[in-house]
Every structure is written in structure tokens, then in C-alpha cells.
Amino acid sequence: MIKRMLICVLFVILVTSHGYSRYPPTIAIFPDDERISWCFYIDPGNPFDIWIWCYPGENGQIGAEFAIEYPESGIFPGPITTNTNLVVDIEGDIESGVKVTYNECQYDWNWPLQQQIFLMTNDPVQFYVIPHSGYEYPQFFTCEEVHPTERCCVCELYVNSCPA
């Protein structure tokens, strides 16, 4: 767990710096539409958004397959918004596994889904990107012929805690 968290922290540092041209294929959860932070603090009773962000590998991305693991308690998930400028088909649900298909290949950061969450606790909570049920890992469908899958790195979101 600590190793995964450190890898994610290093990744976020790379993501937020502008000195690198390519990152590994990644699915990340951020609390905003600008990918500024992977952790934040908020009082109970307030809504916040989670944004599912994807960064394609060198072969681009025409879709994604993943699920989100929600905290066991302390939150109330609100409505999900689909980025209709990008997503042309969505199958499944975000908790057990979702497959999103895009209208065209993507080669840069993109967000297929966003969801409003209501925090009901002072306790720290985390949201994790996990594999779609029945698969080994979260994955993209590349823009290569027949759209082979590509394994993704993941970054979680921490609410009311910022692990060092």
C-alpha cells in the first residue's frame, strides 16, 4: 500500500510538472477538472466532484475499462455525468465495471466521467481505480488496428487526508 502510494505521489508530481512529454497510460481520480491535487479537505455535508481522468499511452486511446472502489461508508454517491463530447457508448456501471467508448482517438488527458459525491463524515475516505470485474487490471483500448488493450497505471483520490 505504501509503495503504491509513493508511486502515485511521484506520478502526480510528474503530471503537474510540465517538463515531461509522455507519462505511462493512466487512469486517475482528481477532485477537479484541472488535475491539481490527488488529496483535499472538506467539511461533512458538502458535495464535491470526482473526475475520472485518462492519459493514453503512445498508441492513443479509443476507450477505457475500469471500476471505482468507493469508501464503505461516509459518502453518498450522486449523479454521474458523461462527457458527451467524447464518449459515444457506455456499458456497465462505475462500481462493478464500466466500459466507455470514445468518438475518436485521444492522445492527451481526457475525462470520460465525473460524479458528484456528498461527504457524510469527518473521517478520511479514499476512492480507488480498480479493474472492471472479471479483468486483471484497468485498461485502455488503443487506437491501433483491432484496438488491443493496454494496462493502465492508477492514482487514487484521498479526501480529508493527504498521505506524505
LINCORUR-V242550 format. One line per field, one symbol per residue. ss: DSSP state (2 for helix, 1 for strand, 0 for the rest). burial: # if it has 16 or more other ideal C-beta (glycine too) atoms within 10 Angstrom, else .. A space follows every 50 residues. Layout:
# LINCORUR-V242550
ss: ???
burial: ???
This chain:
# LINCORUR-V242550
ss: 02222222222222220000000001111100000000110000001111 11111000001111111110000011111111000011111110001111 11111100011111111110000011111100000000111000000011 10111011100000
burial: ....#..##.##..#.........#######...#..###.......#.# #######.##########.##..##....#.#...##..#...#..#### ##..##...######.#.#.....###.####..#.#######...#..# .#########....
